[in-house]
Amino acid sequence: MTYLAKPSGITLEVHVADLEAQCDVIFPNRSFTSEKYRRRTGGDLEALTRLAVKWHDEGKKCKPWQDACRRDYEYLQLTKKQGTVLRNAKIRHELASLEFIHKAGIALPDVVRVAIAAHHRKLSRRHEHRWGEERSEFGKFWKEFTAIADGFRIYEIERALETRYRYAGPRSLLQLADHRASAIEGGSPVAAIKPFEYNFPYNEKRGVQAKIEELKDEAFAILRAPTGSGKTDAALLWAKHKIEKGLADRLIIAMPTRFTASALASSNVKQLSQCGLYHSTAWLKPQSEDLDLARTLDSSVTVTTIDHLCISLTGTREDHHAIFFNLMNSCVVIDEADFYDDFTQHNIVALLRALRQFDVPVLLMSATAPDSARHLYSLSGFTVEKIHEDLTDYDRVRCHLTRLGKSSHPEDIASHLQRALDGEATIIYTNTVARAQEYYDWFQKSIRTEHNLRPEHVVLYHSRFLEHHKAQKEELLYQMLGREAWKQEAPPTGVAILTQIGELSVNISADLMISDLCPVDRLTQRAGRLARFYKDRVGELKEKRGELFIVDPYQDINDDSIFYPAPYGTYVMGSGWRIGEALSRSAELVVDGEYTAHRFVDLVNEVYPTISAIAPHVRDNCRELETCIVGNWLILPKAEAREDDDETKDWRSRDIAPQTKVYAEVNASGVESDGLLDAMTWNGFRRFQLDHGIECPQYRLDAAIKAGILNKDRDHVLLTVGEETIEIWTVPPARYCVETGLSLGDKKTS
C-alpha cells in the first residue's frame, strides 16, 4: 500500500527520503556540532537524528489519518483548494508514531522518542489534553515524559541544562530537516547551510582589530574601544580564530536592540559567507528563507538581540530548544550592553553562566564598559582578568559639551535651534517620543522662506512608526547625513530628530548635537555621532570636533515644571516615573568642557564604580528564570511564549513598563463593518503585526482609552487567528501619520 504523507500527494516514502536528503546536507556542514555532542553526551548525533527521521511520521500509516488525508487530497485535486478533513480529524500523527513504535516493540532511545513527540510542538502542558482525551492509549507516553521532565530539583540548574542539551540535539535537527524538506516539497526555496567563512577586507589591522591578538585565546574577554573604531571586523577576526581552533562552528552577534541588529546586519557583513538577521521585525526583509535559519541560530553568522538569546533559556516555546542547542555550539559576541538596566545585566550574567558551562567562547565589546563590569560578569563563573582596551585616538578631543539647563519645550532653546534653521547639519536626541515629536512640530512651524533649512530636510525617527516607514526614514537619514553626504563639496544640511533607537542603529553624523540628559554610557554613544566622518570630508582638518549641548528634560504638569527621567528610571503605576541612579549620577558628573574617549570612560567608571546591590525585583526575576530553566527543560509550559516575545508569564528580559501593540493603517487590510477581520493563520497574523503594529507602553493605551482618544465601538477589533480570537486596538487616521508617527496624547498628528 502507498501511504500519503501530506494532502498534496507527497507519499510517506518520498517524504522520509527528503528528510534523509536534508540530513545529507546538514551534517557535513556541522561536524563540530556532532563532535561536541559526542564529547558531552557520548551519543552519535547524526545516528540519533536519522533514527528520528525514520520513525517520526510512522503514525501517519494509521487508517483514520490516511482516510482523512486522502479525502483532503481528493478535494484538492477536484477544487484546487485545501481541505479541512484532516485538520478536524484530531489525530496527532506523532503520538500515533509513538504508539506504533511501542506496539512493534522497537527500542528507541528516549531522546529519539522525545524528538518525535515534539516535532509538531505538542510536547506541551498546554496540549496535555491531546495526549489522553483524543485517544486514551497516548496517555501513557505523557506520564512517561512528565516523569522524565520532573526529575530535577529547583537548584539543579546545571544538570537540567546538560540534560536539555542532550535531548535538544536530535529534537532540533529533526525539525530542521523536516521544515526544510517540507518547504522544498511545497515549492519554496530554502537557505543554503554553509560553514563560517570570513575574509578580512583591509590591508592592515587597525588598533582595535590588532588588539584581538592579545585576547583571542581567552574563554571570555571584554574589549573596550571608542565608537567608530572598527569593532565589527575585530569581532569577526576573533570568531574566525575560535572557529578555526575548533571551539565553535558559527558566530552569534548579540546586540542591545533589534534596531542595532538590523544596522549591523545590513552594513557590515559583506565579507561573510552567510549572515542571518533575526529579531521581531526581521520578517520585513525579503530573504524569508534565510530568516528561518537565523531564528534558530542555524546560520553560520547570526545577528540578533540579547533578548532573543536570554529567552531561549526559559524553554517556553518549541524553537527555544533549537536556539539553545545551536547557541551552545557557537562563539558569541555581545556588542554593547545597557549598564543602567540591572534587569538586562543580570540576565546577561545568567546567559554567561550557561555559556560557560558549555565552553562557549564569549567576547563582550563596548565603548562604555565600566571597570566594574569585570566583577559583575565574574559572577557567571568566567575568569575576567582585565578589560582589554584600544587606546588609539583615546585622547583626541571628540566634542565640546555645554549644559543648557532645563527645557520643557523647544522654544526654551530657540537660539540654539536657530543654527539648524540657518542650515547647519544638526542631530537632536530626545529621551521620549513625545519630546521628539514636539521638536519636529516646532521646526515645521518655524521654517521660513529666508531659512536655509527646508521642511523636508527635518526627519523624525523613533520607535512608534510602522516598520516600513522606519525603513524609509532610515534611508532619508543616510542620504541627508550619512557618510556619502559628507564626502560632497557642499556640506550637508538637515535635522535628524532621534530617540534611543538612533544611538547605535543609524550611521549618520553632524557637527552640532542637542541631547536630553541621559546616563553617561548612553551619552557616549550619542556623542559618537558627532564629527563621525571627518576623515572623509573634502578639505577638512583631521582634528574636527563637534559641539554637544545638553538639556535637562522637564515636563509641564498642572502649572508646574518637573524633571522627567523617562525612560531612565522606574515607572510606578499611579505615581509616574522615578529617576534611576545612573541618570541621577550622570546629572551630577556631566559638566561643561572638552571630552575625549578617555574622559567619557572615566565618567562611566564614576557612574558605575561598583556592582550595585541587586534589587529585590531583579532577584525575583533571576529566580523566575531559574525556575523556567529547570521546569521547562523538556516540556513546554501551559503559558507558552508567542514567537518574538521577549518575556514569559513571570520573567522579563528588561525592566520596562509593560508594552502592548496598537495597529495603524488597518483599513486597507479589510476590517469589516462588523469589526471582525477575516480568519488568518498565525503566519498571516505575524505579517499583519509587522505591517500595521506599533509597540507602545500599556499605560499610554489605557490613558488614551480613558480620555476617549480611542473609542471601543470604532477602534476595538476582534481577529480570528487559527482557532483563537484576539482583541486588538486600531488607531484612527488622525492618530498616525508618516511624518510624526503614533500620537496617543492630547495633540493629533499633523
Secondary structure as GFF3:
##gff-version 3
##sequence-region A 1 750
A	DSSP	alpha_helix	12	26	.	.	.	ID=ss1
A	DSSP	three_ten_helix	27	29	.	.	.	ID=ss2
A	DSSP	alpha_helix	31	41	.	.	.	ID=ss3
A	DSSP	alpha_helix	45	55	.	.	.	ID=ss4
A	DSSP	three_ten_helix	58	61	.	.	.	ID=ss5
A	DSSP	alpha_helix	63	79	.	.	.	ID=ss6
A	DSSP	alpha_helix	85	88	.	.	.	ID=ss7
A	DSSP	alpha_helix	93	103	.	.	.	ID=ss8
A	DSSP	alpha_helix	110	118	.	.	.	ID=ss9
A	DSSP	three_ten_helix	125	131	.	.	.	ID=ss10
A	DSSP	three_ten_helix	136	138	.	.	.	ID=ss11
A	DSSP	alpha_helix	139	149	.	.	.	ID=ss12
A	DSSP	alpha_helix	157	185	.	.	.	ID=ss13
A	DSSP	alpha_helix	207	210	.	.	.	ID=ss14
A	DSSP	alpha_helix	212	215	.	.	.	ID=ss15
A	DSSP	beta_strand	220	224	.	.	.	ID=ss16
A	DSSP	alpha_helix	231	244	.	.	.	ID=ss17
A	DSSP	beta_strand	251	255	.	.	.	ID=ss18
A	DSSP	alpha_helix	258	267	.	.	.	ID=ss19
A	DSSP	beta_strand	276	277	.	.	.	ID=ss20
A	DSSP	three_ten_helix	282	284	.	.	.	ID=ss21
A	DSSP	alpha_helix	288	295	.	.	.	ID=ss22
A	DSSP	beta_strand	301	305	.	.	.	ID=ss23
A	DSSP	alpha_helix	306	312	.	.	.	ID=ss24
A	DSSP	alpha_helix	319	327	.	.	.	ID=ss25
A	DSSP	beta_strand	331	335	.	.	.	ID=ss26
A	DSSP	alpha_helix	342	357	.	.	.	ID=ss27
A	DSSP	beta_strand	362	366	.	.	.	ID=ss28
A	DSSP	alpha_helix	373	377	.	.	.	ID=ss29
A	DSSP	three_ten_helix	378	380	.	.	.	ID=ss30
A	DSSP	beta_strand	387	389	.	.	.	ID=ss31
A	DSSP	beta_strand	397	407	.	.	.	ID=ss32
A	DSSP	three_ten_helix	410	413	.	.	.	ID=ss33
A	DSSP	alpha_helix	414	421	.	.	.	ID=ss34
A	DSSP	beta_strand	426	429	.	.	.	ID=ss35
A	DSSP	alpha_helix	433	446	.	.	.	ID=ss36
A	DSSP	three_ten_helix	455	457	.	.	.	ID=ss37
A	DSSP	beta_strand	458	461	.	.	.	ID=ss38
A	DSSP	alpha_helix	467	481	.	.	.	ID=ss39
A	DSSP	three_ten_helix	485	487	.	.	.	ID=ss40
A	DSSP	beta_strand	495	498	.	.	.	ID=ss41
A	DSSP	three_ten_helix	500	502	.	.	.	ID=ss42
A	DSSP	beta_strand	512	516	.	.	.	ID=ss43
A	DSSP	alpha_helix	520	527	.	.	.	ID=ss44
A	DSSP	three_ten_helix	534	536	.	.	.	ID=ss45
A	DSSP	beta_strand	546	557	.	.	.	ID=ss46
A	DSSP	beta_strand	560	563	.	.	.	ID=ss47
A	DSSP	beta_strand	569	572	.	.	.	ID=ss48
A	DSSP	beta_strand	576	579	.	.	.	ID=ss49
A	DSSP	alpha_helix	581	589	.	.	.	ID=ss50
A	DSSP	beta_strand	593	596	.	.	.	ID=ss51
A	DSSP	alpha_helix	597	607	.	.	.	ID=ss52
A	DSSP	alpha_helix	616	631	.	.	.	ID=ss53
A	DSSP	beta_strand	659	663	.	.	.	ID=ss54
A	DSSP	three_ten_helix	667	669	.	.	.	ID=ss55
A	DSSP	beta_strand	676	680	.	.	.	ID=ss56
A	DSSP	alpha_helix	682	692	.	.	.	ID=ss57
A	DSSP	beta_strand	693	697	.	.	.	ID=ss58
A	DSSP	alpha_helix	698	706	.	.	.	ID=ss59
A	DSSP	alpha_helix	712	715	.	.	.	ID=ss60
A	DSSP	beta_strand	716	721	.	.	.	ID=ss61
A	DSSP	beta_strand	724	730	.	.	.	ID=ss62
A	DSSP	three_ten_helix	733	735	.	.	.	ID=ss63
A	DSSP	beta_strand	736	737	.	.	.	ID=ss64
A	DSSP	beta_strand	741	742	.	.	.	ID=ss65
###
